[in-house]
């Protein structure tokens, strides 16, 4: 089944319930295709610890997490890497880009995101957060070259 998921992630949707409820199997599937998370059994898909493990495997999995988690600021901060579970800059940006727009407006999330990957400051232009002093400071302290994306006020 894992090979079938590698060819077409929708194979997991039709897999036996036992496989969709097997956390290790689903994590392997997420490692092949982040979209596999959406086909996990409900008890896995709503478990914050499991979903965080999936996001660690592939940051794009955040997009397929249940809305309850995608709109939970504490969970989002963990996913972005506030707790260093995702130290890779690319993963932090992948997580941030896959957040619902409403969550991108959250100042604490924006600060955590630029703290992991200062280049996210340029993504904040669309949300008019690139002029916020605290956000800009968090980004510039990590990489001064991103100051070019800050709004001048």
Beta strands, then each sheet from edge to edge (+ up, - down):
end
